[in-house]
Amino acid sequence: MLSDLAFALAKEGHKVTVITSRQRYDAPDARLPHAETIEGVDIIRVATPSFGRATLLGRLLDYLGFYLLATWALWRRADRQTIVVAKTDPPLISIPAAFVCKLRGASLVNWLQDLFPEVAMVLGVPIARGPLGSILKRLRNWSLWRAKHNVVIGERMRDRLVQQGIPDSQIQVIHNWADGSAIRPIEPGENTLRGEWGLQGKFVVGYSGNLGRAHEFETILGAAKKLSEHNDIVFLFIGGGAQAEKIRSETEKHHLHNILFKPYQPRDRLEQSLGVADAHLVVLRPELEGLIVPSKFYGISAAGRSCLFIGDSDGEIAHLLSAADSGYTIQPGNTDALIEQIRLLHDNPGLREKLNNNARTQFETHFRLAMATSKWRQLLEH
């Protein structure tokens, strides 16, 4: 998301600088150059500790190092002509950004991909409990009040901020997006990954992206167990994350040969990796509605694939699927309902085609890259 927006703004003549880390998400030990320019975007990468994401303490130390050095880098570059766009990874980076903007006279726009510390509170992270969590929440809200504007990625997230006392006039919903020219619907027979991964003639139920703590996978594993004797139905997991090993362990424990794992795929193969699945799974624990919006949904829509959402029937993704008639919502824990929807799509190619076409139509109407970057450009220029 950040790369798309930064490159689009630079292409239109804006001076764009990104302050980030030298680490890579999928390879914490890797070291990227300290500074470089890519497609007109100046990139400043600060050196941070590299304990990695394996432990909470290691992640906190990495984040702390980044907070300090990134704040210093921002202080050196911000002035009254600067608009600072603060994202939400690492969490609460908007707080030091707000202090720098206040002291340097810069304008702050927060881009909220999630709401922290509420996410950590729901997930039971110790640092977010009790008085400390309340203090962090107040500081976060102060950084939102101080901002010229706050961009959220869903209507439920907007509602959460309004409940926190953030003026609605300071909030704008700009959904995440996908590049519709790079991700297009492709027929299974034209997808080379199906051949490489041995999926010809299979009905593929796919999950693509982070297997994180915010997601519930027991419903999917339950469905895979009950459908294990259906040789033509395969569950495909592409990606990794905090729950990846747990899912692998359950798969081995129950000898589930109908589950296939693949690593994160390069961006230039995204069209094919998203197109491998006949139907995609999106999962979000109901108590996290309004705190997170699964961004994988937009790539799925661009690929013209139906979606099975396991989560709150009154949630953001559920509403989008209902509006477009491009998929179904299943309550977490209702394995039988998930199996019923999988069988329905498996047995009805015409229905799959209808839902797939509806998904792409919704994408073209609402979630194209050019539409989103245009909204961002208008907001920043205003």
N, C-alpha and C positions, 0 to 999 in steps of 0.2 A: 504493500500500500504506500509506504513512504517513498520508495524508489519511483513508483509510477508518478506520484504527485510532484516530487522534486524535479524529475526530468522534464515533466510537462511544463512546469513553471519556468525552468531555465530555457527551454526551447522557445518560450514566448518572450524572452528577453529579461526576465527577472534575475537578479543576483541571488543565488541560493547557496547557503552553506549548511552542511549537516555535521553536527557534533555527535560522535558515536564512539563505540568501543573498537579495539583492535581484535577482539575475539570473534569467532564464528559460532553461531548457535549450535551447529552440528559437529563442531570440532573445537572445543575450548582451548586446546593447546596450540592451535594455529595462530599465527601472527600476521595480520594484514599491515600494509604500509601505514606509516604515521599520517601521511597526507597525500592526497592525489586528487585529480580532477577527472570526473567521468561524465561525459555527455553534458558538459557545461556546469556541473554541480561540483563545488569545492567540498571535499570531505576531510574533516579533521577527526582523527582517531586517537583517543587518549589511551595510554597504557594503564591497565588495571590488573589486580591480582587474578589468577586463573585457577581457582580451586574447582570451578565447574559447577554443574547442576546436580551432581550426585547426592549432595547433602544440603540441608537447609542452612547450616552454618557457613559452608563454603559459598553458597549463593549469596548470603547476606554480606560476607566479606567482599565478594566481587562487586556487589552493588554499591557498598559503602565507598570503595575505591573509585568507582565510576562517578558517584555523586560529587565527590570532592574535586576530581580533576575536570569533569565536564562543567561544573559550576565555574571553575577558574577559567576554562576556555571560553565560556559564554561571557563572563565578566570582561574579558579582554576584547571581545568583539562587539558587544551590544552598545548601541547608542540610541539617540532619539529618532533616528531614521529606521531603526530595526524593528521588525515584527518577529517575535520569538514564538514558534509553534512547539509546544511541549507535549510529547506523547506520554503514554502510560506504561512504558517498559524502559527502564525499571520503574516500579511503583513509586508514586509520590514525587517524581522528578519535577512536577509542576510547582512544588513548594520552593525549592531553591531558585527555579526559573522566575517565580513571582518576586522574590526578594531582589534578584538581579535587575529585573525590569523596573521595579519601583525605584531602585537607587540610580539606575542608568537612564531612566526616562524612556525605555523601550516599551512597545506594546506587546501584550501577551495574549495568545490564542491557545487554549487547551484543546487537544485532540484526544478524546477519551475513548479508548478501545475497550476499557473495562473500568470498574469502580473499585478502587482500593482505598481503605482497608476492608471494605465490606466483603469482598471476595475471600480474603484471608480469614475473616471472622466466620464465614459460612463453612470454609474448609477446615476450620479448627487449628489454624496456625497459631502457636503459642504467643508470638509477639503481638498479635492483633487482639488478644483478649484483655478484658479489664480496662483499667484506667489508661494504659498506653494506647490501646486501640481508639479510645474516645479522643485522646489528645491528637492522634494522627488524623482522625476524621475531621476535627475542628481545623487543623492546619490545612488539610486538603480543601475544605470548604472555603477557607480564607483565600487560597490560591485561585479558586473558581470565582469568588466575588471580585477579586482584584483584576481578573482578566477582562479584556475588551469583549471577548466572546468565548464560548465553550461549544465545541463541535462534538456531538454524540452520534452514535451509529445506529440508534434505534429509538422508536417512540417510547418503549418501556423505560429505557435509560433516561430519556428526557423527563418522564414522570418521576423517576427516582430523585433527580436533581431538584425538581420543583418542590418535592416533599422536603428536601433538605433546606429549602429557603432560597435557592438560587433563582433569580428573576428569569421568567420565561423569555423575556426580551434578550437575555444574554445567552440563550441556548439555540442552537440550530441543528437539526437532524440532517446529516449527510451520510447516507448509507455507504458501506464499503462496496467494492466493485470488483470486476474482473476485466481483462482485456479481451474483448469479443473478437478481435482479429487474430489473436494468438490462440484462443480456446474456442473452437467451433465444434458443432455436432459432427461426429464421424460414425459411420456404420461399423458394427463389430468386425465384419469381414475385411475392412480396410485398416484395421488397427493392428499394427505389427506387434505390439506388446502382448496381445492375446496369444499369438503364436509363440513368442519368446517365453511366456509364463505358463504355457500349456493349458489355456483356457478356451480353446476352440470348442464350440458346441455346448458350453456351460452357461447357466444363468448365474451371473456374478452380482452378488450383493456387496457393495464396496464401502469401505470407510477410509477416507484420505485425510491425513493431517495429524495433529497432536493427540496422543492418547493420554490426556492429562487428568489431573485430580478433579476437574470440574465436570468430568464426563462419567456416565454410569454405563458399564459394559455387561453387567450380569444379565440384562434382558437379551442382549445380542448372543452371549454365550449360551444362554438357555435355549434360544431358537436354533443355534448351530447344533446343539446336542440332539434336539428332537428331529432335526432335518438331516442328521448325519448319514442316514441310509439312502437319501436322495442323491445319487451320484452326479446328477447334472446341476446341483445347486452348490455354489462355492461362496464362502465368505472371504473377502480379500481386505486385508489391513495394509495400507500404505502409510508409512510414517514411523513415529516413535514417541516416547514421552514417559512420564512417571509411571504409567500403568502398563507399559508395553511388556515388561517381564512377567507381570502377574497374568496377563492374558496368554502369553506364551506358555507359562507354567500350567494354566488350566487346560490349554489345548493339548499339551503333552500328557497331562494326568488322565484326561478322558479320551485320549487317542482320537482326537477330532481331525480326521484327514480331509475334512471339507473346509478347513481354514488355512489360508495362505498368507504369509507375511512378506512384505517387500519394504525396502528402505525408502526414505524421502527421495523423490525423483527430481532431476534438474528441471529448471524452469522451462527449458526448451522442449521438454517431454510432457509438460503438464496437460496439453491437449489430449495426448494419447492415454496418460495415466488416469485422467478423469473420465475418458471415454471408454475405458475397459469395462467399467461397471454397467450393468443393465439398470440398476437402481442404487442410489446412494443412501447411506445412513448418516444422519446428523443427530448428535446426542447432547443434551444439556440438562443437568440436574435442575428441577423446577425451582428450588430455592435460590438459584443464581439468575433467574429471569430478571432482566433490567440491569444486571451487573455485567453481563457478557452477552455478546451476539456472535454466534459461530460464523466466522467469516468464510469458512469453506463453502457455505451455502451459495455464494455468488459465483464461484468457479463451477459448481455443479449446474447452476442455471445456465451459465454460458455454454457448458458442454451439452446442454439440451438433455438433461437426465432427470428423471423423477426422483423424489426425495421421500424417505421414510424418517420422520422426525420423532425421536424418543424424548419426550419432555412435556412441558406444561401446555395443555390444549389452549390456554389463553396467552401463550407466549408469542414473542416476535416472529419466530420462524413459522409457528403454527398459523398465524394470521396471514403471512405471506403465501404459504402453500394454499390456504383456503381461498385467498383472493384470486390466485392464478389457476386454481384447480390443477396443481402440478405435483401433488403428493398427498401423504397421509400423516396424521399425528397419532402416536401410540403412547399411552401412559407408561412411565417407567415401571418395570416389574411385570407388565402384562405380556408375557412371552407368547401366549396363544394368539393374541391380537397381532403381534408382529409376524408370526408364522402365517396367519390368515392373509395379511397384506402381501407378504412375499409370494405366497402361492397364487394369489389373485393376479399379480403382475406376471408371474411365471407362466400362467395358463392363458393369458390374454394379450397377445402381441399388439392387437389393435388398441387396447387401453394404454399399453406402454407408449405406443407412438403418440397417442393423444396427449398424455401427460408430459412426454418429452417435448413435444412442440409447444405446449403451453409454458413450459419452463423457459425455453429459449425466447418466446414472445415476451414474457415478463422481463427477462434480462434486457432485451433490446429496448423495451419501453422505459425501464427504470434504473438499470444498474450498469450501464456501459461506462467504460473508463472516461470517455470524452465528456459525458454528462457530469460525472463526479468532479473531474478536474475543473470544469467550467464553473461549477458551484463554488469550489474552493477559491478559484481565481477572483470571482466576483466578491466573495467575502473578504479576502485579503486586500484587494485593491480598494474596497470601500473603507 
